[in-house]
Amino acid sequence: MIQNRTEKIIYYGKKLAVFLASMFILSVVVFYVSRLAPGDPLLSYYGERVEKMSVEEREWAQAKLGLQDSLLVQYGRWLENALRGDFGISYKYKMDVVQVIGERIGNTLLLGGIGFVLIFCLALLLGVLCAWHEGRPLDRIVCKAGMISSCIPEFWLSLLLILVFAVNLKWLPSSGAYSLDFADSLGDRMKHLILPVTVVVSGHLWYYAYMIRNRILEEVRMDYVLLAKAKGLTKRSVMFRHCLRNVMPSYLSIMAICVPHILGGTYLIETVFSYPGLGTLTYESARYKDYNLLMILCMMTGITVMLCNLAAQIINEAIDPRMQRGGQTGGSDGP
């Protein structure tokens, strides 16, 4: 009992150490690369007044923002403040970066959350449907349609949907999260989400549906399925009570890993649709050299990726405890 507890502490301690080391490396890389990019961060903070500043005024402005020190000193100061929970102010918005993100993160969670749930449910439904009708016209049609849809670039599909449904037909809005004076209207928000969610789902749906289809077909060809059929179980019972049940843990693991992919697609789509979420905020922070805002956004994205990978690993270890290093047993002692 005590040995198992010690092994678990060591096991999760190593995971925590890797996580912290990864976050440190990510912060160093983002901090250094962002400052190598061309552009003037003073333009983000002071606007066009920068062009009229004298040399002395520019030096004073840089000193005010702490940009005159070496990169090592700047990073040390940022890290010290970040460990205290102070991530600085946004150069563009002149307010705390946490407050800026807090005003946008809800929109991204809504868009990404709806997209994730739809992808999860529809991929499972399509995968089971294709596996049930393997080799039949329905399976072939869905496979070909899915392959075509997965090859369409998300930005091109976004522009096409805007042209058809917003510009020509005028059925749906082309940008924003809500109409003016309708911020509290759920119906208006849902209307603005239709096109972005459609692009998010279409860009990822078939990949995971095809994966679940093939995984189910692998299960169908297992020996235990032949035994179950020999015992008189129906195809429906074998498919849903045995095959699908065995596939679900690995599917949950896959969907945990897919969260960063969906998040990345959401960021791109937000930019195309001018949707006020973290995607457009990341684009603006990179464009205007808003260093403090860019740092926390990149760190949040990195944390999301690492936590999703950790969740997938935990699910896999729950499926097969042998994957845990602490749970592995050594070879049997020879004579």
Beta strands, then each sheet from edge to edge (+ up, - down):
end
